Amino acid sequence: MPKTAIKVAKSQVQEFYGTGRRKHSVARVYLRLNSKDKDFKVNGRKLDEYFLRKSLLVKIREPLKLTQNEETFDILVRTTGGGVAGQADAVKHGLSRALLVYKPELRATLKKAGFLTRDARAKERKKYGQRGARARFQFSKR
């Protein structure tokens, strides 16, 4: 019996990728165009289930709102490291970079809003002979 090849039609879903970072957090953001459901999932959970604070939800959606792409994509995010606020900033940064891959002409808009700039602030290291980065051990005269 001869083997026959079964042709599987490739999915017509276009995907755009962006990596965002903040402090120790890293977010890998995938924007899927032409997808059936317009979901926003972070680590397999819905956005509002993962980020419980309203301020973080507003911050994450800023690049989409600014570029009028709120209902355009199915968004999948894998985020690791850091805390919740750092991860939210990393998602925002990754989302902005992915939008740039989707439409390079959005660069001026996103750059002016400051969404493409990596926030380089990080925790200052603890110094030897001190209790912390800047805090000293208590001084005693006697």
Secondary structure, 3 states (H helix, E strand, C coil): CCCCCCCCCCCCCEEEEEEEEECCEEEEEEEEECCCCCCEEECCEEHHHHCCCHHHHHHHHHHHHHCCCCCCCEEEEEEECCCHHHHHHHHHHHHHHHHHHHCHHHHHHHHHHCCCCCCCCCCCCCCCCCCCCCCCCCCCCC
